[in-house]
Amino acid sequence: MEEEEFEFAEDLEAILHLTPEVQLAIEQVFPSQDPLDRADFNAVEYINTLFPTEQSLANIDDVVNKIRLKIRRLDDNIRTVVRGQTNVGQDGRQALEEAQIAIQQLFGKIKDIKDKAEKSEQMVKEITRDIKQLDHAKRHLTTSITTLNHLHMLVGGVDSLEAMTRKRQYGEVANLLQGVVNVLEHFHKYMGIPQIRQLSERVKAAQSELGTQILADFEEAFPSQGSKRPGGPSNVLRDACLVANVLDPRIKQEIIKKFIRQHLSEYLVLFQENQDVAWLDKIDRRYAWIKRQLLDYEEKYGRMFPEEWCMTERIAVEFCHITRAELAKVMRTRAKEIEVKLLLFAIQRTTNFEGLLAKRFTGCTLTDVPGVRKTHRDEQYPPNNTRFKPKKPKAPDNPFHGIVSKCFEPHLYVYIESQDKNLGELIDRFVADFRAQGPPKAGTEEGGAVLPSCADLFVYYKKCMVQCSQLSTGEPMIALTTIFQKFLREYAWKILSGNLPKSSTNSGGLTISSLLKEKEVSEAAKFTVDELCLICSILSTAEYCLATTQQLEEKLKEKVDKVLVERINLTGEMDTFSTVISNSIQLLVQDLDAACDPALTAMSKMPWQSVEHVGDQSPYVTSIIMHIKQNVPIIRDNLASTRKYFTQFCIKFTNSFIPKFINHLFRCKPISMVGAEQLLLDTHSLKTVLLDLPSIGSQVLRKAPASYTKIVVKGMTRAEMILKVVMAPHEPPVVFVDNYIKLLADGNPETFQKILDMKGLKRSEQSSMLELFRQRLPTPPSGADGGPSLSFSTPTPEQESSRIRKLEKLIKKRL
């Protein structure tokens, strides 16, 4: 029995196995928390949940009864549902038949509605067709009435226009003509009709007749060849101007042209080329004349011409064009008589007049003046004066800028040549003043300061630049820049480089015996204190010139036309001043370097092998320190305003002195152990002085630049390492060679040879040492160039200072 129930359960489980999608749908429709409804129901786990312990089995009967009750209820529910589905098929068929009948009825109603809608649409179309016909008829009728009205107005207007033209009733014609023209525009599409075309031709004929008649009236009122002009304007001419506004623009231009020409005819006679008043010295009379004429025009004819014609401005502009042409002509003829003062006078008066025009007028007529050039930049220059052809200038704030003054541009070479001459005389005066006053003296305000002539030169440059930019921003500015470049170089050569003290080969009276006797000798300095001040003053001046030249270049580029900016380049002049600075620093370095040479020579000739004990610093060190303390404070105080160049001086001196000191160390041979210790102490003393070089003798303690300190530490550490190698015993040789390679990091056999010479080894010993040295040299890395110099790690400055302190303690103990 149990086996049959187990087989039945397996069959049931196989039959009721649902897919995950179906199971998920069932859970969504019938959510349940009952474990029996779970898809992964496990009977064993469920039983274990009901009876977790053996004691719970005591309630097994109650649990079984509950389950049987639940099964019974479930069977009842299933039975009820099955019975309820018995009549479902029949009810469904009945509902389907009823739905089909309803659909048929609905379809019939929709068809009736569609038929009625088609009938309504047809009715609406018939109604709208009638309305459209009425609209077209109305539009055509309106157009016909409007056209007839326009035609009536046109016919009447043409007749009236012809009658008024004959009677010169220009006041009525001005209003009527504009209306006739406007009405005629409506008949452009009807020009194929003969009557309309005839009316159009009559209007054109009336316009032509009006133009000819108005020009004749103006010719009669303002004859080209007449002795006098009428006393004042007439109302007829005023109305004629209103008519001219409606006619062809050429009529208006012709009226303006004739009136202005007649109004300025007197000017051409008064200021002919052969008249005295035509020359530049009386240029004020030209501008005074036009001012009077403009006042006369506004008083007599100001109301005759319409305000929008800007007749006052047109007269002034035409006067400017005529004046520019006349001035250019007379200046070409009398070019040799043009002097710079006269030229500047004429330019000044002309630019003042142009400024007056800008205050009075807007410049709206500059591009449409009839019968004249459109711009004032089209002036033709003679072949002999093509030196300064005008370029397209910047758009000035003053629209009248250059309208007359452009004529002076071809003759600005007179101004440029004058500035060339003036600057040449200025440089010569600077040279003479320098020779008369002498170089700046030490201890004075001038000592080490910028030369006053430098400021005077650049002030004059600024004045010339501003003045020239007001005259022209084209080629003359380029020519002036060339003059500036010329005299910047001359100033650098004649005033700066030419006054640098000459270096001397005389090293003074310092001797070995004097050094050994520790006597202070100051004759070794080649330059006097005044000469040192002069060098520093020239250096400061060159630095000022360098910075100011750069600013001058920027200002010139701002003033000149944009198309010419690339031609402004003062790099060569700035390089010249940089060279003066470099030469000045080199002279200071050479002077101090040469002052130390006798002391270094004395060091190399001292008997270091016979030194018996280590004492204070040697006399040659005292001499070197003395020269440093004499020169460096003077140089520093005189270069206070150019601190960076004082730093360069310190760096260059150190780079020159330290290699020279090491070379003289190699000449000290042979050296005993005690002598090497003394030299090491001297080297440390010099190193201390060099590290303090930038602030030596100064009350203000300032830390030396890191770049300078690095150079001193690196150079003097090498000198100390050389002496340490000399102090080291050469036995055993392998240890000595390895110690040399470790301390000096120098793979050059020549350096090693010098070390052996300083130790006083014999040639036979040196040969074996050199051979061992070559064998012990580390192999250079692959791919590196084989050479004598090797790269080793050098001791840090902290390590070296620690070693020096140990050595000092050792020396004190021995003493």
C-alpha positions in Angstrom: 0.0 0.0 0.0 2.8 2.3 0.9 4.6 1.6 -2.4 1.4 2.4 -4.4 1.0 5.7 -2.6 4.7 6.6 -3.2 4.3 5.8 -7.0 1.1 7.9 -7.0 3.0 10.8 -5.4 5.8 10.6 -8.0 3.3 10.6 -10.9 1.4 13.5 -9.3 4.6 15.5 -8.9 5.6 14.9 -12.5 2.1 15.9 -13.7 2.0 19.1 -11.6 5.5 20.3 -12.4 5.1 23.9 -13.6 7.6 26.1 -15.4 9.1 29.0 -13.5 7.2 31.6 -15.5 3.8 29.9 -14.7 4.7 29.6 -11.1 5.6 33.3 -10.9 2.3 34.2 -12.5 0.4 32.1 -10.0 2.2 33.7 -7.1 1.4 37.2 -8.4 -2.3 36.4 -8.9 -2.7 34.3 -5.7 0.0 35.5 -3.2 0.3 33.1 -0.2 2.6 32.6 2.8 1.6 28.9 3.2 4.7 26.6 2.8 2.4 24.1 1.1 1.9 26.6 -1.8 5.7 27.0 -2.4 7.0 25.6 -5.7 10.1 24.1 -3.9 8.0 22.5 -1.2 9.9 19.8 0.7 7.8 17.5 2.8 10.7 16.4 5.1 11.6 20.0 6.0 7.9 20.8 6.5 7.5 17.8 8.9 10.7 18.9 10.7 9.2 22.3 11.1 6.1 20.8 12.6 8.0 18.5 14.9 11.3 20.0 15.7 11.9 17.8 18.8 10.8 14.4 20.0 8.6 16.0 22.7 6.6 17.7 19.9 5.5 14.3 18.6 3.1 14.1 21.4 0.8 16.5 19.4 1.0 14.4 16.2 -2.7 13.5 16.3 -3.8 17.1 16.5 -1.5 18.0 13.5 -2.8 15.0 11.5 -6.4 16.1 12.2 -5.7 19.7 11.1 -4.1 18.5 7.9 -7.0 16.1 7.1 -9.5 19.0 7.8 -7.5 21.2 5.4 -7.6 18.4 2.8 -11.3 18.0 3.2 -11.9 21.8 2.7 -9.7 21.8 -0.3 -11.6 18.9 -1.9 -14.9 20.8 -1.3 -13.5 23.9 -3.0 -12.3 21.8 -6.0 -15.7 20.1 -6.3 -17.5 23.4 -6.2 -15.3 24.9 -8.9 -15.7 21.9 -11.2 -19.5 21.9 -10.9 -19.5 25.6 -11.6 -17.8 25.1 -14.9 -20.4 22.7 -16.3 -22.5 25.4 -18.0 -19.7 27.8 -18.9 -19.5 26.6 -22.6 -23.2 27.2 -23.3 -23.2 30.6 -21.7 -20.1 31.6 -23.7 -21.7 30.7 -27.0 -24.8 32.7 -26.1 -22.7 35.7 -25.2 -20.8 35.5 -28.5 -24.0 35.4 -30.5 -25.3 38.5 -28.7 -22.0 40.3 -29.4 -22.1 39.5 -33.1 -25.7 40.9 -33.3 -24.6 44.1 -31.6 -21.7 44.5 -33.9 -23.9 44.2 -37.0 -26.3 46.9 -35.6 -23.3 49.2 -34.9 -21.9 48.8 -38.4 -25.3 49.8 -39.8 -25.4 53.0 -37.8 -21.9 53.9 -38.8 -22.7 53.5 -42.5 -25.7 55.8 -42.1 -23.6 58.5 -40.4 -21.0 58.3 -43.2 -23.7 58.8 -45.8 -25.0 61.8 -44.0 -21.4 63.3 -43.7 -20.8 62.9 -47.4 -24.0 64.8 -48.2 -23.1 67.5 -45.7 -19.6 67.9 -47.3 -21.1 68.2 -50.7 -23.4 70.9 -49.5 -20.5 72.8 -47.8 -18.5 72.7 -51.0 -21.3 74.2 -52.9 -21.7 77.0 -50.4 -17.9 77.8 -50.2 -17.7 77.8 -54.0 -20.2 80.6 -54.1 -18.4 82.4 -51.4 -15.0 82.1 -53.2 -16.6 83.5 -56.3 -17.9 86.5 -54.4 -14.4 87.0 -52.8 -12.7 87.0 -56.2 -15.2 89.4 -57.5 -14.7 91.7 -54.6 -10.9 91.5 -54.9 -11.0 92.2 -58.6 -13.4 95.1 -58.1 -11.3 96.6 -55.3 -8.2 96.3 -57.5 -9.9 97.8 -60.4 -11.2 100.7 -58.3 -7.7 101.3 -56.8 -6.0 101.1 -60.2 -8.5 103.5 -61.6 -8.0 105.9 -58.7 -4.2 105.6 -59.2 -4.6 106.1 -62.9 -6.7 109.2 -62.3 -4.1 110.5 -59.8 -1.3 109.7 -62.2 -3.0 111.5 -65.2 -3.9 114.5 -63.1 -0.4 114.5 -61.4 1.5 114.3 -64.7 -0.6 117.2 -66.2 -0.1 119.3 -63.0 3.6 118.4 -62.9 4.2 119.6 -66.4 2.3 122.8 -65.8 4.1 123.5 -62.5 7.5 122.8 -64.1 6.9 125.4 -66.7 5.9 127.9 -64.1 8.9 126.9 -61.8 6.6 126.2 -58.9 9.3 124.0 -57.3 7.6 124.1 -53.8 4.5 122.3 -55.2 6.5 120.2 -57.6 8.6 118.7 -54.7 5.6 117.2 -53.0 3.7 116.3 -56.2 6.7 114.7 -57.9 7.3 112.3 -55.1 3.6 111.3 -55.1 3.6 110.8 -58.9 6.7 108.6 -58.7 5.1 106.5 -55.9 1.9 106.1 -57.9 3.8 105.2 -61.0 5.5 102.3 -59.2 2.0 100.6 -59.0 1.8 100.5 -62.8 5.1 98.7 -63.5 3.3 95.5 -64.3 1.0 97.4 -66.7 3.8 98.9 -68.8 2.7 96.8 -71.7 -0.4 99.0 -72.1 0.5 101.9 -74.5 -1.3 104.6 -72.4 0.5 103.6 -69.2 3.8 103.5 -71.0 3.1 106.9 -72.5 2.4 108.3 -69.0 5.6 106.8 -67.7 7.6 108.5 -70.5 5.9 111.8 -69.7 7.0 111.5 -66.0 10.6 110.7 -67.1 10.6 113.6 -69.5 9.3 115.9 -66.7 12.0 114.7 -64.4 14.7 115.3 -67.0 13.3 118.7 -67.8 13.2 119.6 -64.0 16.8 118.5 -63.6 18.0 120.6 -66.6 15.9 123.5 -65.5 17.1 123.4 -61.9 20.8 123.2 -63.0 20.2 126.1 -65.3 18.7 128.1 -62.5 21.7 127.4 -60.2 24.1 128.2 -63.1 22.3 131.5 -63.5 22.3 132.2 -59.8 25.9 131.1 -59.3 27.7 131.5 -62.6 31.1 129.7 -62.9 32.6 132.8 -64.5 31.1 135.7 -62.6 32.4 138.7 -61.0 30.1 138.6 -58.0 27.7 136.2 -56.4 24.1 137.2 -55.6 23.5 138.8 -52.3 21.5 135.9 -50.8 19.6 132.7 -51.6 16.1 132.7 -53.2 13.1 130.7 -52.2 13.0 129.3 -55.7 16.4 127.7 -55.3 15.5 126.5 -51.8 12.5 124.7 -53.3 14.6 123.5 -56.2 16.9 121.7 -53.7 13.8 119.9 -52.3 13.0 118.8 -55.9 16.6 117.7 -56.5 16.2 115.3 -53.5 13.5 113.4 -55.5 15.3 113.5 -58.8 18.3 111.5 -60.0 21.1 111.7 -57.3 23.4 113.0 -60.1 21.4 116.2 -60.2 22.0 116.7 -56.5 25.7 115.9 -56.8 26.0 118.3 -59.8 24.4 121.1 -57.8 26.7 120.5 -54.8 29.7 120.3 -57.1 29.0 123.5 -58.9 28.1 125.5 -55.8 31.3 124.3 -53.9 33.5 125.0 -56.9 32.0 128.5 -57.3 32.3 129.1 -53.5 36.0 128.1 -53.4 37.0 129.7 -56.7 38.3 132.8 -54.9 40.5 130.5 -52.7 42.3 129.1 -55.8 43.0 132.7 -57.0 44.2 134.1 -53.7 46.5 131.2 -52.9 48.0 130.4 -56.3 51.3 128.7 -56.3 53.1 131.9 -57.2 51.6 134.0 -54.4 53.6 134.7 -51.2 50.7 133.6 -49.1 50.8 130.1 -50.7 54.1 129.2 -48.8 54.2 127.3 -45.5 55.0 130.2 -43.3 51.6 131.8 -44.1 49.6 128.6 -43.9 47.5 130.2 -41.1 45.9 132.5 -43.7 44.5 129.5 -45.6 42.7 128.3 -42.5 41.6 131.8 -41.5 40.1 132.3 -45.0 38.0 129.1 -44.9 36.7 129.9 -41.4 35.4 133.2 -42.7 33.9 131.6 -45.7 32.1 129.0 -43.6 30.6 131.7 -41.4 29.6 133.7 -44.6 28.0 130.5 -46.0 26.0 129.8 -42.9 24.8 133.4 -42.7 23.7 133.7 -46.4 23.0 130.2 -47.7 22.6 128.1 -44.6 18.8 127.8 -45.1 18.9 127.4 -48.9 20.2 123.8 -48.9 18.5 121.0 -46.9 20.2 120.2 -43.6 20.8 116.5 -44.6 23.1 117.7 -47.5 25.7 118.8 -44.9 26.9 121.6 -47.2 29.1 123.3 -44.6 31.0 120.1 -44.0 31.2 119.4 -47.7 32.7 122.8 -48.4 35.3 122.3 -45.6 36.2 118.8 -46.9 36.6 120.0 -50.5 38.8 122.9 -49.1 40.9 120.3 -47.4 41.4 118.3 -50.5 42.3 121.4 -52.6 44.6 122.6 -49.9 46.4 119.2 -49.7 46.9 119.1 -53.4 48.1 122.8 -53.6 50.4 122.4 -50.6 51.9 119.2 -52.1 52.4 121.0 -55.4 54.1 124.0 -53.9 56.3 121.9 -51.6 57.5 119.8 -54.6 58.4 123.0 -56.4 60.2 124.6 -53.4 61.5 121.4 -51.7 64.9 122.9 -51.1 63.4 125.7 -49.1 61.7 123.5 -46.6 63.4 123.7 -43.1 62.5 121.5 -40.2 61.1 124.4 -38.1 59.0 125.6 -40.9 57.8 122.1 -41.6 56.8 121.4 -38.0 55.1 124.8 -37.8 53.0 124.0 -40.9 52.2 120.5 -39.6 51.2 121.9 -36.2 48.9 124.5 -37.6 47.4 121.9 -40.0 46.7 119.3 -37.3 45.1 122.0 -35.1 42.8 122.8 -38.0 42.0 119.1 -38.5 41.1 118.9 -34.8 38.9 121.9 -35.1 37.0 120.2 -38.0 36.5 117.1 -35.9 34.9 119.2 -33.2 32.6 121.0 -35.6 31.7 118.1 -38.0 30.9 114.4 -37.9 32.9 113.4 -41.0 29.8 111.7 -42.6 30.6 113.2 -46.1 34.2 112.0 -46.3 33.4 109.0 -48.5 30.8 110.6 -50.8 32.1 114.0 -51.8 31.2 114.5 -55.4 33.8 115.2 -58.0 36.8 114.6 -55.6 38.9 111.7 -54.4 37.0 109.4 -52.0 39.8 109.3 -49.5 42.7 111.5 -48.6 45.3 108.7 -48.9 45.5 108.7 -52.7 48.0 111.5 -53.0 50.6 110.9 -55.6 54.1 111.6 -54.6 57.0 112.6 -57.0 59.6 110.0 -58.0 62.3 111.7 -56.1 60.4 111.6 -52.8 59.1 108.0 -52.8 61.0 107.5 -49.6 58.0 107.7 -47.4 55.0 106.4 -49.3 52.0 106.5 -47.0 50.6 103.2 -45.8 47.1 102.5 -44.6 47.1 104.2 -41.2 45.2 103.2 -38.1 41.7 104.4 -37.8 42.1 107.6 -35.8 39.6 109.0 -33.4 39.6 112.1 -35.5 38.0 111.3 -38.9 39.7 114.3 -40.4 43.2 113.2 -39.2 45.5 113.4 -42.2 43.0 114.9 -44.6 45.4 117.8 -45.2 48.5 116.8 -43.2 49.1 113.8 -45.3 50.8 116.0 -47.9 53.6 116.7 -45.5 54.5 113.0 -45.1 56.8 112.8 -48.3 58.8 115.7 -46.8 59.2 114.3 -43.3 62.7 113.1 -44.3 63.7 116.7 -43.4 62.5 116.1 -39.9 64.2 112.7 -39.8 67.5 114.1 -41.0 67.2 116.9 -38.5 66.7 114.4 -35.7 69.7 112.4 -37.0 71.8 115.6 -36.8 70.5 116.5 -33.4 71.1 113.1 -31.9 74.6 113.1 -33.3 75.3 116.4 -31.6 73.7 115.1 -28.4 76.1 112.1 -28.4 79.1 114.3 -29.1 78.0 116.6 -26.2 77.7 113.5 -23.9 81.2 112.5 -24.8 82.6 116.0 -24.3 80.8 116.3 -20.9 82.1 113.0 -19.8 85.7 114.0 -20.6 85.3 117.4 -19.0 83.7 116.1 -15.8 85.6 112.9 -15.6 84.3 109.5 -14.4 82.1 109.2 -11.3 84.1 109.5 -8.1 84.1 106.9 -5.3 82.1 107.9 -2.2 79.9 110.3 -4.2 76.3 110.0 -5.2 77.4 109.5 -8.8 79.6 106.6 -7.9 78.1 103.4 -9.4 74.9 105.2 -10.4 73.4 105.4 -13.8 75.0 108.1 -16.0 72.8 111.2 -16.4 73.3 111.2 -20.1 71.4 107.9 -20.4 68.2 109.4 -19.0 68.7 112.5 -21.2 69.0 110.3 -24.3 65.8 108.4 -23.7 63.8 111.5 -22.7 64.8 112.9 -26.1 63.8 109.6 -27.8 60.4 109.7 -26.2 59.9 113.3 -27.3 60.9 112.5 -30.9 58.7 109.4 -30.9 55.6 111.2 -29.7 56.2 114.1 -32.1 56.7 111.8 -35.1 53.7 109.7 -34.3 51.6 112.8 -34.4 53.0 113.6 -37.9 52.8 110.1 -39.3 52.4 106.4 -38.2 53.9 105.0 -41.4 57.3 104.8 -42.9 58.7 107.9 -41.1 58.3 106.0 -37.9 60.4 103.2 -39.3 63.0 105.7 -40.4 63.0 107.3 -36.9 63.4 103.8 -35.4 66.5 103.3 -37.6 67.9 106.6 -36.3 67.2 105.4 -32.7 69.0 102.1 -33.4 72.0 104.0 -34.8 72.5 106.2 -31.8 71.7 103.5 -29.2 74.7 101.6 -30.7 76.8 104.8 -30.7 75.9 105.5 -27.1 76.9 101.9 -26.2 80.2 102.2 -28.0 81.3 105.8 -27.3 79.9 106.5 -23.9 79.8 103.0 -22.3 82.3 100.6 -23.9 84.6 103.5 -24.9 85.0 104.6 -21.3 85.6 101.2 -19.7 89.1 101.2 -18.1 91.7 99.2 -20.1 93.0 96.1 -18.3 96.8 96.1 -17.7 99.2 93.2 -17.6 101.2 94.7 -14.7 100.4 92.6 -11.7 101.9 95.0 -9.1 104.9 94.7 -6.8 103.8 91.6 -4.8 106.8 89.2 -4.3 107.3 85.9 -2.7 109.5 87.3 0.1 106.8 89.9 0.9 104.2 87.2 1.2 106.5 85.1 3.4 107.0 88.1 5.7 103.2 88.6 5.8 103.4 92.2 4.7 100.2 93.7 3.3 100.7 94.7 -0.3 97.9 96.6 -2.0 99.7 97.3 -5.2 98.4 94.2 -6.8 95.0 95.8 -7.6 95.1 97.0 -11.2 92.1 99.3 -11.0 91.8 102.1 -8.6 88.6 102.6 -6.6 87.4 105.3 -8.9 87.9 103.0 -11.9 86.0 100.2 -10.1 83.2 102.8 -9.5 83.3 103.8 -13.2 82.9 100.1 -14.3 80.0 99.6 -12.0 78.4 102.9 -13.2 78.8 101.8 -16.8 77.3 98.4 -15.9 74.3 100.0 -14.2 73.8 102.4 -17.1 73.9 99.5 -19.6 71.3 97.6 -17.6 69.1 100.7 -17.5 69.5 101.1 -21.3 68.7 97.5 -21.8 65.4 97.7 -19.9 64.5 101.1 -21.4 65.3 99.9 -24.9 62.8 97.1 -24.5 60.2 99.5 -23.3 61.0 101.8 -26.3 60.5 98.9 -28.7 57.0 98.2 -27.2 56.0 101.9 -27.4 57.2 102.2 -31.0 55.1 99.1 -31.9 52.1 100.8 -30.3 52.6 104.0 -32.3 53.3 102.5 -35.7 50.8 101.1 -38.2 49.9 97.5 -37.6 51.3 96.4 -41.0 54.7 97.8 -40.0 54.9 96.4 -36.5 57.2 93.5 -37.6 59.8 96.0 -38.9 60.3 97.4 -35.4 63.1 95.3 -33.9 65.6 96.6 -31.3 67.0 93.1 -30.4 70.4 94.0 -31.8 70.7 97.1 -29.7 69.6 95.2 -26.6 72.3 92.6 -27.3 74.8 95.4 -27.6 74.0 96.6 -24.1 74.0 93.0 -22.8 77.6 92.8 -24.2 78.6 95.9 -22.4 77.2 94.4 -19.2 79.1 91.1 -19.8 82.3 93.0 -20.6 82.0 95.1 -17.4 81.5 92.1 -15.2 84.5 90.4 -16.9 86.7 93.4 -16.2 85.7 93.3 -12.5 86.5 89.6 -12.4 89.8 89.9 -14.3 90.8 92.7 -11.9 90.2 90.7 -8.7 91.5 87.6 -10.4 94.8 89.3 -11.4 95.1 90.7 -7.9 95.1 87.1 -6.5 97.6 85.8 -9.1 100.8 86.8 -7.3 99.6 85.2 -4.1 98.8 81.9 -5.9 102.2 82.1 -7.6 103.8 82.5 -4.2 101.9 79.5 -2.9 103.1 77.3 -5.7 106.8 78.3 -5.0 106.8 77.8 -1.2 108.9 74.9 0.1 106.0 72.8 1.3 108.2 69.8 1.9 110.1 71.6 4.6 107.1 72.8 6.6 107.6 71.5 10.1 104.3 72.4 11.8 100.8 73.6 11.1 100.0 77.1 12.1 97.5 79.8 11.2 96.6 80.5 7.6 99.5 81.1 5.3 100.5 84.6 4.1 99.2 84.1 0.6 95.8 83.3 2.0 95.9 86.5 4.0 96.8 88.4 0.8 94.0 86.9 -1.2 91.5 87.6 1.5 92.8 91.2 1.7 92.2 91.8 -2.0 88.7 90.3 -1.8 87.8 92.5 1.2 89.2 95.5 -0.7 87.4 95.0 -4.0 84.1 93.1 -3.3 82.5 95.6 -0.9 83.2 98.4 -3.3 81.7 96.5 -6.2 78.7 95.3 -4.1 77.9 98.9 -2.9 78.1 100.3 -6.4 75.9 97.5 -7.8 73.3 97.8 -5.1 70.6 98.6 -7.7 71.5 95.7 -9.9 71.9 92.8 -7.4 71.6 90.1 -10.0 74.7 91.3 -11.8 76.6 91.4 -8.6 75.7 87.7 -8.2 76.9 87.1 -11.7 80.2 88.8 -10.8 80.6 86.5 -7.7 79.8 83.4 -9.8 82.2 84.3 -12.6 85.0 85.1 -10.2 84.5 81.8 -8.4 84.4 79.9 -11.6 87.7 81.6 -12.6 89.5 81.5 -9.2 88.8 77.9 -8.1 90.2 76.1 -11.2 93.2 78.5 -11.1 93.7 77.7 -7.4 93.6 73.9 -8.1 96.1 74.3 -10.9 98.5 76.1 -8.5 97.9 73.3 -6.0 99.3 70.8 -8.5 102.4 73.0 -8.8 103.1 72.6 -5.1 105.5 69.7 -5.1 106.8 67.8 -3.3 104.5 68.2 -0.3 105.1 66.7 3.1 102.4 65.4 5.4 102.6 68.6 7.5 102.7 70.7 4.4 99.5 69.0 3.0 97.8 69.6 6.3 98.7 73.3 6.2 97.5 73.6 2.6 94.2 71.8 3.6 93.7 74.4 6.4 94.5 77.2 3.9 92.0 75.7 1.4 89.3 75.5 4.1 90.0 79.2 5.0 89.6 80.2 1.3 86.4 78.1 1.0 85.0 79.9 4.0 85.8 83.3 2.5 84.4 82.4 -0.9 81.1 81.1 0.7 80.8 84.5 2.5 81.9 86.4 -0.6 78.5 88.0 -1.5 78.1 89.6 1.9 81.8 90.0 2.9 82.4 93.3 4.7 78.7 94.1 4.8 76.8 95.1 7.9 73.7 93.4 6.5 74.1 89.6 6.6 72.4 88.1 3.6 72.4 84.5 2.6 74.3 83.7 -0.5 72.3 82.4 -3.5 72.0 78.6 -3.6 73.5 78.5 -7.1 76.6 80.3 -6.0 77.0 78.2 -2.9 76.8 75.0 -4.9 79.6 76.2 -7.2 81.9 77.1 -4.3 81.3 73.8 -2.4 81.8 71.7 -5.5 85.0 73.4 -6.6 86.7 73.7 -3.2 85.7 70.2 -2.1 87.7 68.9 -5.1 90.7 70.9 -3.8 90.3 69.4 -0.4 90.0 65.9 -1.8 93.2 66.4 -3.7 95.1 67.3 -0.5 93.5 64.4 1.3 94.8 62.0 -1.3 98.2 63.6 -1.0 98.1 63.1 2.7 97.2 59.4 2.4 100.1 56.9 2.5 100.9 55.3 -0.9 101.5 51.9 0.7 99.9 49.5 0.0 99.5 50.9 -3.6 96.1 49.2 -4.1 94.6 50.9 -1.1 96.0 54.2 -2.3 94.6 53.9 -5.8 91.2 52.9 -4.6 91.2 55.8 -2.1 92.1 58.2 -4.9 89.3 56.8 -7.2 86.8 57.1 -4.3 87.7 60.6 -3.2 88.4 62.3 -6.5 86.2 60.4 -8.9 88.6 61.3 -11.7 89.6 58.7 -14.2 92.2 61.0 -16.0 95.7 59.5 -15.7 97.2 63.0 -16.0 95.5 64.1 -12.8 96.7 61.0 -11.0 100.2 61.7 -12.3 100.0 65.2 -10.8 99.0 63.7 -7.4 102.0 61.4 -7.5 104.3 64.4 -8.4 102.9 66.2 -5.3 103.7 63.2 -3.1 107.3 63.3 -4.5 107.3 59.7 -5.8 110.1 58.5 -8.1 109.4 57.8 -11.7 109.8 54.1 -11.2 107.2 54.1 -8.5 104.9 56.3 -10.5 105.0 53.9 -13.5 103.8 51.0 -11.4 101.2 53.2 -9.7 99.9 54.4 -13.1 99.6 50.8 -14.3 97.8 49.8 -11.2 95.5 52.9 -11.6 94.5 51.9 -15.1 93.8 48.3 -13.9 91.7 49.5 -10.9 89.5 51.9 -12.9 85.9 50.7 -12.9 84.6 49.5 -16.3 82.3 52.1 -17.8 78.7 51.0 -18.5 77.9 49.4 -21.9 77.0 52.0 -24.5 78.9 54.8 -22.8 81.7 56.5 -24.5 85.1 55.3 -23.2 87.1 58.2 -21.9 89.4 59.1 -19.0 86.7 60.9 -17.0 84.4 58.8 -14.8 81.3 59.6 -12.9 81.5 58.8 -9.2 79.4 59.9 -6.3 81.0 62.8 -4.5 80.7 63.5 -0.8 77.9 65.8 0.3 78.8 69.3 1.7 77.7 68.1 5.2 80.1 65.1 5.1 82.9 67.3 3.9 82.4 69.9 6.6 82.4 67.1 9.2 85.7 65.9 7.9 87.1 69.4 7.9 86.1 69.8 11.5 87.8 66.5 12.4 91.0 67.7 10.6 91.0 71.0 12.5 90.7 69.1 15.8 93.6 66.9 14.8 95.7 69.9 13.9 95.0 71.6 17.2 96.0 68.5 19.1 99.3 68.3 17.3 99.9 72.0 17.9 
